[in-house]
């Protein structure tokens, strides 16, 4: 694959990669100087995912009912460090679907999350953690 590329999309890919450092090394090498990476991954930090972990000690989308090829959950505490080492940074982040409703959860989970939102912080709501990444 040649480069550089102005736009690189990695939609629901990163969680399947065994060597996450090499993955980001490759993205950084292929990205044009003013290019943008659009990356999405399961949101393991949403309220629905945190409730699942609290109640069942299972990581949403990485458990027995999730995709068995999911290997690496992305965490907001470690992702900026991984990117910084490669000269990259997150420029925008959001959740999908908007508003925090999760399509992969039961209705009662969405109701519980809506009731808990005023009391529990939820940086990025929704099933998917979406972001744009650019050179630092």
PyMOL commands that set and color helices and strands:
alter all, ss='L'
color gray80, all
select helices_A, chain A and resi 14-16+20-30+47-56+76-84+98-100+107-116
alter helices_A, ss='H'
color red, helices_A
select strands_A, chain A and resi 5-11+31-42+88-96+128-135
alter strands_A, ss='S'
color yellow, strands_A
deselect
rebuild
show_as cartoon
